[in-house]
Amino acid sequence: MRQAARWAAYLKTNPKLPPKTRALAMQEKAYGPEHAKVASTLTNMGIVLQTQGKLDEAMATYERALAIE
């Protein structure tokens, strides 16, 4: 959860960053889109989106993570 809190703070100060970060894209390329590390990153992104009040995006991100795990 500490990582998610750091992401939330970072994204609040940098709101123009897209939800799909470069790190996620790199993980998907390296491990494949169905890997547990990708699911963990998606879960953290969902937490950040939820914190930002982007509930529809957060739900979609959580659902994608759950489909992997």
TILOVEX-963675 format. One record per residue: x, y, z of N, C-alpha, C in turn; residue in three letters. Coordinates in pm, whole numbers, padded with zeros to 5 digits, always signed. Last residue first. Layout:
% residues N
XYZXYZXYZALA...
This chain:
% residues 69
-00554-01227-01180-00519-01303-01059-00604-01422-01039GLU-00676-01117-01408-00543-01178-01418-00519-01271-01301ILE-00912-01007-01323-00918-01107-01430-00784-01181-01446ALA-00821-00814-01147-00885-00935-01095-00896-01046-01199LEU-00731-00620-01329-00637-00685-01238-00695-00816-01184ALA-00971-00546-01450-00866-00605-01532-00766-00679-01444ARG-01102-00441-01228-01158-00557-01296-01054-00625-01383GLU-00939-00217-01171-00952-00326-01074-01003-00454-01143TYR-00993-00070-01404-00857-00113-01376-00858-00228-01276THR-01265-00018-01377-01217-00091-01495-01077-00147-01471ALA-01258+00132-01138-01330+00005-01144-01282-00080-01262MET-01112+00357-01221-01060+00271-01115-01126+00134-01121ALA-01285+00469-01407-01154+00420-01451-01094+00325-01348GLU-01494+00534-01232-01518+00444-01346-01387+00385-01397ASP-01369+00712-01047-01421+00582-01004-01447+00485-01119LEU-01167+00918-00982-01197+00864-01115-01249+00721-01099LYS-01070+01020-00748-01213+01034-00774-01255+00986-00912GLY-00816+00970-00677-00838+01090-00758-00985+01113-00789GLN-00848+00726-00556-00810+00840-00473-00836+00972-00546THR-00890+00572-00785-00997+00586-00686-00972+00709-00598GLN-00637+00589-00900-00753+00644-00971-00871+00666-00876LEU-00490+00452-00702-00461+00592-00734-00580+00657-00802VAL-00605+00200-00717-00607+00274-00590-00585+00423-00616ILE-00539+00132-00979-00679+00145-00940-00694+00224-00812GLY-00265+00109-00956-00319+00216-01038-00467+00239-01006MET-00254-00121-00798-00203+00005-00745-00256+00124-00825ASN-00362-00301-00985-00429-00279-00857-00384-00147-00796THR-00165-00289-01183-00301-00245-01213-00380-00217-01086LEU+00047-00404-01044+00057-00265-01089-00081-00210-01120THR-00055-00663-01012-00022-00582-00895-00014-00433-00933SER-00076-00746-01279-00197-00737-01196-00172-00649-01073ALA+00193-00750-01346+00105-00656-01416-00023-00637-01334VAL+00275-00959-01186+00331-00825-01163+00247-00718-01230LYS+00136-01176-01298+00099-01129-01164+00156-00990-01134ALA+00049-01140-01648+00143-01174-01541+00099-01111-01408HIS-00081-01086-01884-00150-01169-01786-00062-01209-01667GLU+00073-00951-02071-00036-00879-02006-00109-00958-01898PRO+00427-01001-02027+00299-01038-02087+00186-00975-02008GLY+00670-00911-01937+00612-01030-01874+00487-01083-01942TYR+00748-00694-02104+00847-00788-02051+00786-00919-02004ALA+00510-00560-02168+00599-00605-02274+00695-00713-02224LYS+00407-00506-01916+00328-00585-02010+00416-00640-02122GLU+00612-00344-01815+00583-00473-01753+00505-00562-01849GLN+00590-00122-01983+00714-00199-01983+00691-00337-01922MET+00335-00033-01916+00362-00075-02054+00489-00160-02061ALA+00382+00037-01649+00287-00069-01682+00313-00122-01822LEU+00566+00247-01682+00604+00126-01609+00511+00010-01641ALA+00416+00445-01806+00523+00380-01881+00565+00249-01814ARG+00069+00412-01715+00204+00464-01703+00302+00385-01789THR-00233+00505-01774-00149+00391-01810-00005+00440-01817LYS-00322+00764-01713-00336+00656-01615-00248+00535-01646PRO-00086+01027-01801-00194+00934-01834-00202+00822-01732PRO-00032+01332-01626+00017+01199-01660-00100+01108-01695LEU-00138+01562-01530-00142+01543-01675-00089+01407-01719LYS-00102+01593-01255-00229+01541-01304-00235+01515-01454PRO+00108+01577-01042+00132+01569-01185+00008+01516-01256ASN+00021+01564-00788+00105+01679-00821+00137+01684-00969THR-00120+01327-00799-00192+01449-00760-00112+01573-00795LYS+00081+01148-00860-00016+01181-00963-00099+01304-00927LEU+00218+01142-00612+00285+01184-00734+00185+01228-00840TYR+00022+01041-00440+00080+01173-00415+00147+01228-00541ALA-00020+00790-00562-00131+00885-00547-00078+01026-00526ALA+00232+00673-00539+00175+00700-00671+00065+00804-00661TRP+00242+00652-00258+00341+00735-00329+00291+00771-00467ARG+00034+00474-00218+00025+00608-00160+00124+00702-00228ALA+00133+00250-00347+00014+00313-00400-00001+00455-00345ALA+00344+00188-00175+00372+00225-00313+00252+00297-00373GLN+00205+00118+00054+00289+00236+00058+00321+00282-00083ARG+00082-00119+00000+00000+00000+00000+00086+00125+00000MET
